């Protein structure tokens, strides 16, 4: 069981496409690793249709998009743990971008980002792989679900593409809606590649020509050379010139679910 922290709820961000079994997996995690006396609240997008697993989630509060495309979701004062389930028919990067200020506004602490992968969906629709790559970039834990009928070679290749990148996140398989070790999944330890959701982001030092300088070599830059520092921009959040489109554009998941 993860440790509680007084007056500061731990929030788990649950990524994935609609129909990937996120609520089924979440219900299993809640059944396996949470005491009945500790209140865990599930924040579910109002655009997500009802599912059979909802009855096992305990207290569910619906969150919604505002006209300004920000998140409107209230965290009950008694909640010790919050599971924020993203809109499975919307761009995950857009949601992650506005999730960070929402988290800060509620003075909550991010425990982990968990991505549930619908392997059948990714196998049947190759463009969806790029969508999941974005989710995994921000994730601490990746759960491979919906594997029934999926070609074994495809699954090995799919998993292998991430292993080849030596990603720090944890990869686990889901079987019949259950994970083998719920405590391992819920352990509030950051393993994600992206620094965007961290409390303290990485800074980049550059010289007058814009070349990146290693902080350890700062003394070698010279006394007369002016250095500048800027917050590291996550590659999935970087905008094209003009500021309206991202450099890394994702497929519209709503076309496939």
C-alpha positions in Angstrom: 0.0 0.0 0.0 1.3 3.4 -0.9 1.9 5.9 1.9 -0.6 8.6 2.7 0.4 12.3 3.0 -1.7 14.5 5.2 -3.8 17.2 3.4 -2.1 16.5 0.1 -3.9 14.0 -2.1 -1.8 11.7 -4.3 -3.0 11.8 -7.9 -2.5 9.1 -10.5 -3.0 10.2 -14.1 -4.4 7.3 -16.3 -3.7 7.6 -20.0 -5.1 5.5 -22.8 -7.7 5.4 -25.6 -11.4 4.9 -25.0 -12.3 1.2 -24.8 -8.8 0.1 -23.7 -10.0 -1.3 -20.4 -8.6 1.4 -18.2 -11.5 1.3 -15.7 -11.4 -2.4 -15.5 -7.7 -2.3 -14.6 -8.3 0.6 -12.2 -11.0 -1.4 -10.4 -8.6 -4.2 -10.0 -5.9 -1.9 -8.5 -8.4 -0.4 -6.1 -9.7 -3.9 -5.0 -6.2 -5.2 -4.5 -4.2 -2.4 -2.9 -6.5 0.1 -1.1 -8.0 -0.2 2.3 -11.8 0.4 2.6 -11.2 3.2 5.1 -9.0 5.3 2.8 -11.0 7.3 0.3 -10.0 7.0 -3.3 -11.8 9.1 -5.9 -11.9 8.5 -9.6 -12.2 11.6 -11.9 -13.7 10.4 -15.1 -14.3 12.5 -18.3 -17.9 13.3 -18.9 -17.4 12.2 -22.5 -16.6 8.6 -21.4 -19.6 6.3 -21.7 -20.7 4.2 -18.8 -18.9 0.8 -18.4 -19.6 -2.3 -16.4 -16.5 -1.7 -14.3 -17.8 1.6 -13.0 -19.7 -0.1 -10.3 -16.4 -1.3 -8.8 -14.7 2.2 -8.8 -16.3 3.5 -5.6 -16.7 7.3 -5.7 -16.7 8.7 -9.3 -16.7 12.4 -10.1 -17.1 13.5 -13.7 -14.7 16.1 -15.0 -15.3 18.3 -18.1 -13.7 20.6 -20.6 -14.3 24.4 -20.1 -14.9 26.6 -23.2 -11.3 27.7 -22.8 -10.2 24.1 -23.1 -9.0 23.8 -19.5 -10.0 21.1 -17.0 -12.9 21.6 -14.6 -12.8 19.0 -11.9 -13.2 19.3 -8.2 -11.3 17.0 -5.8 -13.3 16.1 -2.7 -11.7 17.4 0.5 -11.7 13.9 2.0 -9.9 12.2 -0.9 -6.5 10.8 -0.1 -6.0 9.3 -3.5 -7.3 10.6 -6.9 -7.3 8.7 -10.2 -7.6 11.1 -13.1 -8.8 9.2 -16.1 -8.2 11.2 -19.3 -10.6 11.7 -22.2 -9.9 8.6 -24.3 -11.1 10.3 -27.5 -8.9 13.4 -27.2 -5.3 14.3 -27.7 -3.3 13.1 -24.6 -0.6 15.8 -24.9 -3.2 18.6 -24.9 -4.6 17.1 -21.7 -1.3 16.7 -20.0 -0.4 20.3 -20.8 -3.5 21.6 -18.9 -3.4 18.8 -16.3 -0.2 20.3 -14.8 -1.7 23.7 -13.8 -4.9 21.9 -12.6 -2.7 19.8 -10.3 -0.9 22.8 -8.9 -4.2 24.7 -8.4 -5.5 21.8 -6.3 -2.2 21.6 -4.3 -2.1 17.9 -5.2 0.9 15.7 -5.7 1.5 13.5 -8.8 2.1 9.9 -7.8 2.4 8.3 -11.2 1.3 8.4 -14.8 0.0 5.1 -16.0 -0.8 4.3 -19.6 -3.1 1.4 -20.6 -2.4 0.2 -24.1 -5.0 -1.4 -26.2 -2.8 -3.8 -28.2 -5.5 -4.9 -30.5 -6.2 -1.3 -31.5 -2.6 -0.5 -32.1 -2.1 -3.7 -34.2 -5.1 -3.1 -36.4 -4.4 0.6 -36.9 -0.7 1.4 -37.4 -1.2 5.2 -37.0 -2.3 4.6 -33.4 1.2 3.5 -32.5 2.5 7.1 -32.7 -0.4 8.1 -30.4 0.7 5.5 -27.8 4.4 6.5 -28.2 3.4 10.0 -27.0 1.5 8.5 -24.0 4.4 6.3 -23.1 6.8 9.3 -23.3 5.0 10.8 -20.3 4.3 7.5 -18.4 5.9 5.9 -15.4 4.1 2.6 -16.0 2.8 1.0 -19.2 0.2 -1.7 -19.1 -0.3 -3.9 -22.2 -4.0 -4.8 -22.3 -6.4 -6.3 -24.8 -3.8 -8.8 -26.1 -6.3 -11.5 -27.1 -5.9 -12.4 -30.7 -2.8 -10.1 -31.2 0.0 -11.6 -33.2 2.9 -12.6 -30.9 5.5 -11.3 -33.3 3.7 -7.9 -33.5 3.6 -7.7 -29.8 7.3 -8.6 -29.4 8.2 -5.9 -32.0 5.9 -3.4 -30.3 7.4 -3.9 -26.9 10.9 -4.2 -28.4 10.7 -0.7 -29.9 10.5 0.8 -26.4 13.1 -1.6 -24.9 15.5 -0.5 -27.6 15.2 3.1 -26.4 16.0 2.1 -22.8 13.0 3.9 -21.5 12.9 4.2 -17.7 9.2 3.4 -17.4 7.9 0.1 -16.1 6.3 -2.3 -18.6 3.7 -4.8 -17.3 1.2 -7.2 -18.9 -2.5 -7.2 -18.0 -4.3 -10.6 -17.9 -8.1 -10.8 -17.6 -8.2 -7.2 -16.4 -5.6 -7.7 -13.7 -2.0 -6.9 -13.1 0.4 -9.2 -11.4 1.7 -6.7 -8.8 -0.6 -3.8 -8.0 1.7 -2.4 -5.4 4.5 -2.2 -8.0 2.2 -0.3 -10.4 1.1 2.2 -7.7 4.4 2.9 -6.0 4.8 6.7 -6.2 8.2 6.8 -7.8 8.9 8.7 -11.0 10.1 6.6 -13.9 9.0 8.7 -16.8 11.2 10.1 -19.6 9.5 13.5 -19.8 10.3 16.1 -17.1 7.2 18.3 -17.9 5.1 17.1 -15.0 8.0 17.2 -12.5 7.9 19.9 -9.8 11.3 21.1 -10.9 12.0 21.1 -14.6 15.4 20.8 -16.3 17.1 24.0 -17.4 19.3 24.3 -20.6 22.4 26.5 -20.7 23.2 28.0 -24.1 26.0 30.3 -25.4 25.6 33.4 -27.6 25.2 31.2 -30.7 22.5 29.1 -29.1 24.7 26.0 -28.7 23.9 23.9 -25.6 26.5 23.9 -22.9 27.0 21.1 -20.4 26.6 22.6 -16.9 29.7 20.7 -15.8 31.7 22.6 -18.5 30.2 26.0 -17.7 33.6 27.3 -16.5 35.1 26.6 -20.0 32.7 28.9 -21.7 35.0 31.9 -20.9 34.5 35.0 -18.7 33.5 37.2 -21.6 30.9 34.8 -23.1 27.3 35.5 -22.2 25.3 32.5 -21.2 21.5 32.2 -21.2 19.2 29.6 -19.6 15.8 28.4 -20.5 13.4 25.7 -19.3 13.7 22.5 -21.3 10.8 22.2 -23.8 9.3 18.8 -24.0 9.5 17.6 -27.6 5.7 16.7 -27.6 4.8 20.2 -26.4 7.0 22.1 -28.8 5.1 24.4 -31.2 5.9 25.2 -34.8 6.6 28.8 -35.8 3.4 30.6 -35.5 2.4 28.8 -32.3 -0.7 27.0 -33.5 0.5 23.5 -34.3 2.8 21.2 -32.5 6.1 19.9 -34.1 5.0 16.4 -33.2 1.4 16.0 -34.3 -0.6 13.0 -33.3 -3.3 11.1 -35.1 -6.9 11.8 -34.1 -7.6 8.8 -31.8 -11.4 9.4 -32.2 -11.2 8.1 -35.7 -10.1 4.7 -34.4 -12.2 4.1 -31.3 
